[in-house]
Amino acid sequence: MSSPRTSRRDFLRLAGLGSAVLGAGAARALGAETRSASANAGQGGAKNVIFMVSDGMGLSTLGLADAWLSFTKGASARWPGMYRELPVVRGLCETASANSMVTDSAAAASCWGIGERITNGVINVTPDGRRPTTLLQKMKASGRRTGLVTTATVTHATPAGFVATIKMRSDQKGIAPQYLERGVDVVLGGGTDYFSDDLTADYRKAGYAHLKSRQELLGWKGDSPALGLFSKSHVPFEVDRLNDPAVGAQTPTLAEMTDAALRRLSAGPDGFFLMVEGARIDHACHGNDPVGAILDQVAFDAAIGTALKFIESHPDTLLIITADHATGGMQLNGVGSEDSVGKAPAYQGTTEAFRRLLQFNRSQEVLGRQTKGLDAKKFLAAAREATGLDFSAADAPKVVSLKGLNEVLVKYVGVSWTSKNHTAEPVEFAAIGPGASLFLPFQRNDEVHAKVLRATGVA
């Protein structure tokens, strides 16, 4: 006896409904299903879009940030908390580029920017040389205001991928004027090195506020477009912002930048598109720096809180939260024996090992700058100060450089890495609000562009 067949249309309808219901907590399933019908149904109903990118985030990074918040705040991270409490459409996104199973950030962001897969290292120029209109250009043409917020240089691959067109992602000085030419209303992050005095003068002549410090950002009323550049290169890591008063005074948080951007963009009558990137998660994972990655993910999570607060009073907003790829293969490993028969409980040392990360007080980037040129003995002393770890007599002679430090850290904190490169694993994808049901439990990265356009009625 053959089983009844389900049409492709029915399958897609059921898949979208299932992802919305499964994203809510069991205790709230019935209410979440009802809310989902209004919050996630409809196409062309999103006036605003907030598109949040945790650059380089694998699932383990998300989980460890949640554990960190549990230890330090007695609270859960907002991202996984959404899955329990809100009608979220949750899925996985495959991340390949046109020429590799492992993407870089330029090709990944360009998938969102033009809806096509392109070659790694290129921004919105197709392999056959075409230069399609980008997502932010389309949003601007629809009458919406547009914004870019990042903890990288504002001209880095991910923000550029939403709006710019250039053959080499490294040409950041070539990207900088395109934001002005294409009318991006709010640009906040790092990267004064890529904006000449003449170019910043052009922004000011066009009516942009030129913001250079946290104090100036917090004092900005949002009554004009804004170019906010808060560091020469990337914005400092969150662990350094928290532990260095001077850095903290100069550098706004990602949540503060997000709030400021929303203040300006939401004042427009026709809606907006805002991209928010937690960029330094990727940089920390490239450097195999566990605290750097976890605390920048925590800072990204705080920005999610800002976005969630906004959509409470602006239900016509589609919120997307995802990653472009994972980096480094970070994983917390079981510490101790798995076999607990007649012995201590299995992996008894794991929690204690992870807790040691709570005493780290600077990024490996800063540690590297502070120890440049130091001999082995002085590097070891600096590493002890930075981590609070008491290295054993066998391990201390290995801690003579960042490389040596990374090689022994797994024994003390339980975190290991597969590489310092990007990986090919699928990434988390979450959406809530008008048009969220367009996103499936599993999709390709180049399918997102068209669904955002459809959700907003732009195409």
N, C-alpha and C positions, 0 to 999 in steps of 0.2 A: 504493500500500500504506500503510495507516494505521499509525501508531506506537502501541505499547501505552500505555494510559492509566494514570496513577498516581493512586490515590485520595488524597483530602485527608489522611486519617489517615497513609498511607504517606509523603506529602510532608512532613508535619510531623515524623514520626519521623526521616526521612532528614535534614531540615534541622537538627534538634537534634543528631544524631550528627555531621553535617558540621562544625557550628560548634565542637563539642568537639574534634574531631581537628585541624581547621585552626588551632585556638588553640595547639597545641603545636609545638615546633620539629621540623623534618623529621627530624633525627637521632634524636629521641626519640619519633617518631610512634607506633610500635608499642606502646611502654611507656605512652605517654600514653593511647592508646585503651583499654588494659587498665585503667589507673587511673581513666579517666573513667567506666567502667561502674560502679565502686563509689562514686567521689567525687561524681558528678553525677546518678546515677540515683535513682529513688525519689521519691515525693511524700508529704509528711507526715513525712519523716525528719529535718527540721532542728529540732534542739532550740534552737539559737541563731541569730540573724541579726545580722550587722554590715552596715549599709547606709551606704556612704561616698559623699559628694556633693562633687565638685569644682565649686563654684558658678561659673558663667560660663566654664567651660573649653571652648574649642574644640580641635580636633585639633592646630592649630599650637602652642598653649600646651603641650600634652603633649610635642610633639616638641622644642620649644625647652628645656623643662626637662630632657629627656633629653640634649640637647646640652650644656647647662650642666654637668650632672653628669659628662659625659664629659671636658670641659675641666678641671674643678676637682678631680674625684675619680678620674678614669680608670675610671668605672663607669657602668653603665646605670641608668636609672630602673626601679623595681620594677614599675610598671604595665605598660609594654611588655615588660619582662622576663618577666612572667607568661605572655604569649602564646607565648613561645619555650619555656618550661620546664614549664608546668603545664597540666592538662586544663581549660582555661578555655573556657566558653561565651561567645563574643564576638559582639556585634551592634551595631546602631545603633538609636537611639531617637528617634522624632519628637516634637516638643516644643510643639505648639500649645496654646493655651488655648481656652476656650469662645467668646471674643469676638475672638480675634486669632491670626494666623499666628505672631506673635512673642509669647511668653509672658513674664510676669514671674515672680519666684521664688515669690510667694505661690500663684499658680495652679498653677505647676509642682509645688511640694511638696504641694499639696492633691490633685493627681492621685494621688500616692503615698499621701496621707493617707486619702482616701475612695474612690479608684478612679473618680472622675468629673471631667470637665473643668468648671472654673468660670471666672468672670470675673476678669480681672487685678485685683489689688489686694485680693482677698477671700481669706479663709482658711477653707476647709471649710464654707462656706455656699453652697448651690447657687443657680443663677439663679431657681429657683422658691421659694426660701426654706427649703428643708429643711436640717437640720443632722445629717448622718449621723454615726454612731459612727466615730471615727478609728482609724487603724491601731494606735497605741500603746494606746488604750483597749481594743481587742480583744486585743492581746498581754497587757496587764495582766489582763484577765478570764480569760485562759487559764492564769494562774499565773506568767507570766514577769515577770522584772524588766525595767525599761525605762530607757533613758538617752539624753541629748542632749549632744553635744559639738560646739562650734563656735568659730570664730575671729571670728564676728560677736557682736553682742549676743545673748544666749541667747533673747531674745524676738523675734528677727528672723524674716523670712518663712519661711526654709527649716526651721529647727527647729520653729517654731510649726506649720508645715503638717503635721507628723506627729502632732500631738496636740491642738492648740487649735482653737477654733471662734469666729470673730469676723468682723464685717462689713468692718472696715478693718485692713489689715496695719499701718498706722501707729499703731494703738492698742496700743503695746507695754506700757503700764502695765496694760491690760486683759488682756493675755496672761499676764503674770507670775504672777498667782495661780492660773491654770488648771493650771499644772504641779503645784502642791501639791494642788489639788482632785482631779486625775486621777492622782495617785500616781506621778509620774515619779521614779524612784529616784536618778538622778544627772543633774545639770544643770551643765555646765561651759562657761565662755566669758566674754564680756564683758557689761557692761550694768548696773552698779550704779545708774545713773540711773533705771532703770525698776522698782527695788525699794525701796519705802519702808522706813523703820526698822520700822514696824509689821509689814510683810509679812515681812521677814527674821526678825523675832521669831517670827512664826507658823511659819516653816520650822523654826526652832530648837526651838520647842515640840513640833513634830511629829517631832523626833529627827534632824533634818538637821545635819550638820556644815556650818558656814559658813566656806568657804575663801576667803581674800582675796589670796594670794600664791603664787608658784611654790614657795617653801619650804614653805608649809603644805600644798600639794597633794602634794609629794613625801614629806612626813612623814605624810600621811593613810594609815591602815592599811586603809581600806575596810570598817570594821566598823560603818558606819551609812550611811544615805542622805546625799547631799551636794549642797549648792548652792555652786558655786565661781564667783565673779565676780572677774575679775582686772583689770578696767579699767572706767572710767566708761561708755565707749561700746564700740566694737569693740576687739578685741585688736589691738595694734600690728602693722604689717606685719613679715614675717619679716626683710626687709632692715634694718629699724630695730632689731629685737631682736638681730640679729647684730652691728650696728655701734655700738650704744649700750649700754654696760655696765649702766646703771641700768635700762633697759628689759629687758635680758636677765635681770637678777637678779629682777625682779618678775614677768615673763611666762613661763608654761610654754609649751612647744612643743605643737603639735597632737598629736604622737606621745606626749608625756608625759601629756596629758589623756586620750588614748585608752587608754593603758596603765592609768592610774588607774581609769578607768571599767570596764574589763574586769575589773580586780581585784575590784571590788565586785559587778558584775553576775554574774560567773561563779560566785560563791559560792552563788547561789540554786539550789535543787534542781530547778527546773522550767524552766530555761533563761532566755534574755533576748533583748531586741531593743535594739540600740544604733545610733543615727544619729550619724555623724561627718561634719562639714562643714568643708571648706576654703573659707571664705566670702570671704576677702579677695582671692582670685584675681579674682572678679567686680568688686570695688571697684577694684582696680588697672586692670582692663580698661576700666571706665567712665572712669577718669582717663587712659587711654592711657599707662600707666606700665609699660614693658616689664619692668624689673627687679622691680618690685613684684609683677607677675603671675607671672614665672618663679620667683622665690624662694619665693613662697607655694605654688606648685605643687610645688616641691621639698620643702617642709615637709609638704604633703599626701602626697607620695610616701613620706616617712619614716613617716607614720602607716599607710600601706599595709603597710610592712614590719612594723610592730607587729601589725597584724591577721593578716598571713601567719604570723608566728611563733606567734600564738595558735592558729590553726586547725591548725597542725602537731600540737599535742597535744589539740586538740578537733575531731576530724573531723566531728562532728555539727553543725558551724556552716556556715551558708550565708553566703558573703561576696559582696556586690554592690558594684560600684564604677562610678559613672557621673557624669554632670553633669545639671543641670536645664535648661540652655540654654548657648549660647555668648554672649560679650559682646565688642563692639568690633571684631571682625574682624581681630585681630592676625595679622600675617604677616611672616615674614622674606623679604625680596626679594633677588633677585640684584643684586649691586653690580658695575657695570661692564658692558661690552658682552657680548651673547650670541654675537656673531659672532667666532670665534677664529681664522679663517683668516688666516694671516700676521701675527697679532697675539698679544698675551698670551692665556693660557688664558681661556676664557669665565668671566665672573663671578668673576674672580680676587680681587676685593676683598671678597667676601661673608664669608668666615671671619674675616678681619681686622676687619671691621666688627662682627660679632657679638661677637668677643673684647673689644671696647671696653666692652661692657656689664659685664664682670667687674670694672671699676674703679669702678662706681657705688656709693655708700656710704650712700644714704638714699632713702626713698620720696619721690615728688612731694608726697604729703600733708604730710610733715614739711618738705620744702623750702618749700612754700607757707606753712606756719605761720611758719617762720624768716624769710621774706622779706616778710611782710605789712607794707605801708607803706614799703618801701625804694624808693629811686629806681633808675633804670635801671642806672646804673653799679654799684651795690651788688648788685643782683639778678644781673647778669652774673657778678660775682665769686663770688657764692654758687653759681650754677649750675656754674661751672667747678670749684669745690671739690667739689660734690656728684657730678659726673659724671667728672671728670678729663679732660674734653674741651678741646681747644684750638680754639675756634671761629675760623673764618676771618674776615678783615677784612670780608667781605661779609655774613657771618652774624651776627657779634657784635651789630650794632645791632638785630637782630630779637629777641635773647634778653633781653627786658625783662620777661617774665612767663612763667608756666607755659605759657600758650597759645603764645607765641612760641618757647619752648624746644621744645615738642612739634612745632611746624611745621618745625624744622630738624633734629630728631634723626634722621629717616630717612636723611639724607645721611651721617650719621656711624656709625649702628649698623645700618642696613638694615631696621629694623622700621617698618612702617606700619600704619595702622588704617583701617577703613571708616567708623567712627562712634564715638560714645561710648555707644551703646545696645546692647541685646540684639539677637541675630540669630536667624534662623529655621532655621539648619542643623541636621541631625540630630547627635546627640551619641553618644559612645562609651558602650557598656554592656557590662560584664563580670560574670560570675558563676561561682563555683566552690563546690562542696559539694553537700549533699543538696538536690535540687529545682532545681539550676541548669539542667537540661535542659528545664525548662518555658519558659525564655526563648528567643525566636526570634532569628534573625539580623537581623530588622527588626521593630519593634513600636511601638505607640503608648505614650505615657507613662501613659495612664490604664489600661493593661492590667497594669501591674506590681503594683498593690495585690493583686488577686485571686490572682496567682501566688505572691506572698509568703505569703498566707494558706494557699494550697494546699500550698506547700512545708513549712510548719510544722504542717499538720494542724489549723489553727484554723478553716478553712472548706473 
